[in-house]
Amino acid sequence: MSTNVSESKQSGARETFTPGLSLIFILGTRPEAIKLAPVILEAQKQKEIEIEIVLTGQHPEMCITALESFGIQPTRVMNTVKHEQTILQLTAKILNELSNLNLKWKQSTVLVQGDTTSALFGAYAGFIMGSKVVHIEAGLRTSDSRIPFPEEINRRSISRIADIHFCATELNALNLQKEGISKNQIHITGNTVIDALVKATTTEIHESKRDVVLVTLHRRENQAKVISEVTRIIDAVAREEKVKHVWKVIKHPNPATTTGYSVDFLNNPRIEFLNPLPYPEMVSMLRRTKLLITDSGGFQEEATYLGIPTLIIRNETERPEALESGVCTLIKDPVKELKKAILELLLDEKLYLQRSKPSNIFGDAEASPRIINVLLERAPQ
């Protein structure tokens, strides 16, 4: 641990950069690790870039494992883990641990990704300590500040802090411009998860047999009641003789998600329950997936790129491009809509072909070099 932060650092005054580029990546969850990994790898290619990789400890083991799958080791690992802690308790721990890190804050650019607690307070710490702040995957929005919770308010808050905003799509950039952010602060790069997906791919698409129905459920707003309804419906469909597919459920590490599983669902012999997979294995699983049922945000991007028909169990999505592509469908009322949607896609070959066309609307696997090139162009000479 470093000594206490000096009063001059707390003032927030931003100093002139020294020659070269110093980057501090602050991240804490598995999705952040996956989406930042290709950016880190691209930065590591540049001799003039100095890098710190700070893990907040939000998803400690999963985050480290995800980075290791790309050959990346963190430089700082914080200790914020506490069983069943609240968001406020996690926030306090992250800020306290960050304040004690002896980093070259004022000479550096802090990079955060997405909309997690780690991203928000990593950005805030960088701002307070005098760093420039970069937001990767900026500009995602829903119409409700509490959907998804707390991610929507997290990303809106990061947008008020960040100096540079890297957006996946034109719509994301327009969202920021509507909020008064200058065009010269915004860059459309594509989403770095497509870079990660391509780097982690070990199986060609034509070699993969699509025979899996993959299920992932974890959102706070879906816990208990919605997850119970969804798993009851999935259990019933999986037991039908005309449905011959392999059913796999990836469990989320938060126990609050699995407590909502229906009893019959848990005991269905046709369903295999898996712990979170290392990312290359996850990509291989996606290559085998015929239908994805999820409430995840990130999976919408990967599924759209791969052309995996996806049923999104949410009232709203911050990725309307996924719906426009035709690959993804929003299921707002699972009780009324889910069973019919599943059976149509599994049994109607013509409909399936229409809905399984890959789209690069979220990127072309070149987002990371674009991000690093912009940062190098803006670095002091």
N, C-alpha and C positions, 0 to 999 in steps of 0.2 A: 504494500500500500504506500502511496505517496503521502507527503505531509499535506496539511490543510492548504486549500487553494488561496492564493494571495488575493488581496483586495483589488489589485489592478486587473486580475483575470476576471473577477466577478463583475467588473464594470461593464463588460460586454463590448468594449471598443475593439474594432477590427483592425489589425495591423497589416502592413504591406507584406505580401508573400515574399519569401526568399526564393532564389532561382530554383527551378525544378518544381516538383509537385508532390505534396504530402497528403495522403488520403487516409482517413480513419473510417473504416466500415464498422458500423454498430448494428448488430443483429441479435436476435434471440430465439427465433423459432425455426422449425424445419423448412417451411415454405420460403422464408427469407433467405436461408442458407442456399437453397436450391436456386433461387432467382438471382442471388448475388454472386454465386460461384463463378459463372462465366465472366462477370465483370471483373472479379478479382483475378481470374486467370489472364484476362486481357491486360489488366494493369501490371501484372507480374512480368509481362513480356517487355515492358518499357524500363530501361535502366534508370531513367531520370525520375521514376516515380518511387517514393518511399511509402510503404503500406503498413498500417496497423489493422488487425482484424479483432474486434472486441466483441465477445459474446456476453450478453447480459445474464444468461442463465435462465431465461424464461422456459425454454425446452432444452435443458442442458445436454443430455446424452444424444437425443435425436438430432440436434443442431450440429454437434461435433461429427456424428456419423454421416450426416448429409454432406458436410464439407469434405470429409475424408474420402467419400466416393468420387470426388473430383480431384483428389490429391492435394487438398488444402488443409493447412494447420492454422488454428487461431493463434494470435500473439498474446491476447489477454482473455482470460476466462473469469468472469465475475461470479460471486457466490450469492445468488438471490433466491435459491431454491428453498421453499418452505411448503410443507404439505397443506393443501386446501387453503392457500392464502387468497385473499380478495384482490381485486384489481388495484385498489388503493394501496394495499400492503406491498404488492409487487412494484407499483410505481415508486413508493418511498424507497424501497431497497435499490431499485435501478438508479435513481438519481443520487442516492448516497454513495453507492459504489462508483458511479461514474465520476463524482466529484473528487474521489480519492485517487483516481488514476493519474499518473504522471505522464501526460501526453503533451505533444506540441500543439495544443489546441489552436492558438492564434495563427500559427503558420500553416494550418492544415484545413482541408475540406472534409467535412463529415458527410458520409453517404448513408442514407437509410432507404429501405425498400418497403413499399406497401403501407399497411395501416395497423400494425400491431402496437401493443403497449411499448415494446422495445423501440419500434420505429419512432413513435411520437416523442418519447422522452429522450431517445438518442438525439433527435433533431433539436429538442429543447435545450439539452445540455450543450450541444455544439453552439447554439445561438448564444446562450448565456456566457459561454467560455470564449466567445469571440471568433469562432470558426465560421467559414462559409458553409452553408448547408445545401446538400443536393438531395432531391427526392426522386427516386426511381419508381416507376409505375404511378405517376402522378395523374390527377384529374379524374379518377373514377368517382362517380356520384350516383346516389339514388335520390329520390325526392323527399326522403324522410331521414332526419338526423339520427334516428334510433334504429334504422334498418340498413345494414346489419349493425348490431350493437356489440361493442362500442366502436367498431371499425370505421363506420361512416364519419363520426365526429373526429376520430383520430386523423383520418386523411385530410379532412377539411382543415384541421388545426395545423397539420404539417405544411399545408399550402400557404398558410400565413407566415410561416417561419422561413421556408426555403428560399434560396437565392437562385437556384436553377431547378427546373422541373423537366424531367424526362418522361414523356408520355408514350404509351403504347399505340394509341390511335388518334386520328384527327378529332374524333368526338371528345376524347379526353382533353385535348388541347383547347377545344372550343369551350368546354366546361370551365377551364381556368380563366380564359379570356373574359367570359361572362362575369366572373368574380373579380375582375379588375387587374388581373396579373398581366404584365406586359408581354407582348409577343417575343421580345428579344430574350426573355427569361425561359422560354418554352421551346423544347426540341422534341420532335416526334421521331422515335427510334424503333418502334416495335417493342414487344414485351420480351424481357430477357429469359422468361421461362421457355420460349421456343429455342433459344440458344442452348439452354440446359438440356432440353429434350433431345435435340439433335446430337449433342456431345455424349449423352448417356445411352444413345440407341446402340444396341448390339445385334438387333435382328431386323432384317429387311421386311418391309410391309408385306410384300407378296409371299414371304415365307411364313407368315403368321396366320394361323387359323383362328378366325373370330368365333369363339364358342362360349365366352364368359359373359355373364351378366354381373357387373361389378357395382357394389353398393357402398357408399360412404356417407355417413350422417354425423354431424357434430354441432351445428350452430346452436348458440344459446337460446335463440328464439324458438327453436324446434325441440329443445330438450323436453323430455317427459311426454306431453300429450301428442304432439305431432309425430315424434319418432315412434311412439307406440302405435299410432294409426298406420303409419307408413310400413312398419315392420309386420304388422298384422296382414296388410294387403299383400306385401311381398311373399310372406309365408304361404298365403292361399294360392297365389299364382304359381309359385315354385313347385307346389304339390300337384298341379294339373298335369295329366299324362301327356297332353299335346305339347307341353313345354319341355324340351329335351336339353336345355342348356345347362352349363355349369354355373352355379351361383356362388359368388364369393363376396364376403363382407369384410372390409378393412375397418377394424375397430380403432376408435380414437383413444388416445391415452387418458383423456378426461373421463373418469368413471361416471360422471353425470350423464354422459351420452348412452352408455350401455344399460343403465338402470331403466331406460325407457323401452328397451327391447321387449316385445311380447314373449310370453313363455313358449308358445308354439313355435315362434320364429327361432328362438334359441335352440329348440330341440328338433328342428327340421333336418332330417338326414341328408337332404339334397344341398344344404347350405354349409359352406366351409367358412369358418371365421379365422381371420388373419390379423396378426399384429402389423403395425406400420412396416412397410417393406423398404429396404435400402433403395435409393432412387433408381439405379439401373434396373433393379428387379421390378420396381414400380412401372417403369417405362415398358419393360417386356410384358408386364401384365396388361397395360393399356393397349399394346399391339394386339393382344388376344381378345380384347373386349368388344363384344357385339353391341351391348347396351350399357350405358352408365346411368345409375340413379344416384343423385348426389345433392347436397346443399352447399357444396364447396364453391368458392370463387375461382381459385386457380385451375381446378379441373376443367372449368368451362373453356379456358384458353387452350389447354392441351387437347381436349376432346375435339374442339373446332378445327385445330390444325391437322389432327389425325383423321377427322371425319367419323367420329364415334357418336352416333345418336345419343343424346343426353337428356334426361328428364331432371329438371332443376326443382327441388322441393323448397321453394321460397315464394314469398309474396312479390318480390321485386328483385331485379338483378342490376348491379352496377356495370354490367357488361352486355348492353343491349345488342352489340355487334354479334354476339354469339347467337342470339335469337334471329337476327337478320340473315345470318348465314344459312339458316334452315337446319343446322345440326342440333341446336339446343331448343328445348321447349320448357316454358315455365309452367309448373304444376302448382297453382295457388291453393287448390282444394283437393288434397290427395284422396279424400273419401269419395268424391264424385268423379275425379279425373284419372287417378293413377292406374288402376287396373286396366281400363280401356286403353290407355296410352302404351302400357307395357305390351299388352297382347297384340295391338296393331303393329308395333315395330318388330316383334318377334315372329309374327305369323304372316304379315303382308309384305312379300318380297319387293313388290313394286314401290310401296311407300318407303321401305327401308333403303332402297337404292337412291331414292330422291333425297333422303335425309342424311345419307352417309358420304356426302361429297366433301373432301378436305378443303379447307380454306386457310389462306395465309393472312386473314384480316388482322390477326394479332401479332404478326411478325414473320420475318424471313430468316431468322437465326443469325442476323447481323446486328442486333441491338447493342451488344456489348462493345464491339469496336467503335460504333458510332458514339457511344457514351464517352469512352476514353478519349477519342479524338477531340470531342468538344471540350473536355476538361483540359487536355494538353494545349489546345488553341487559346484557352482563356487563362492559362498559367502564366505567371510572370517570367519574362525572359532574362 
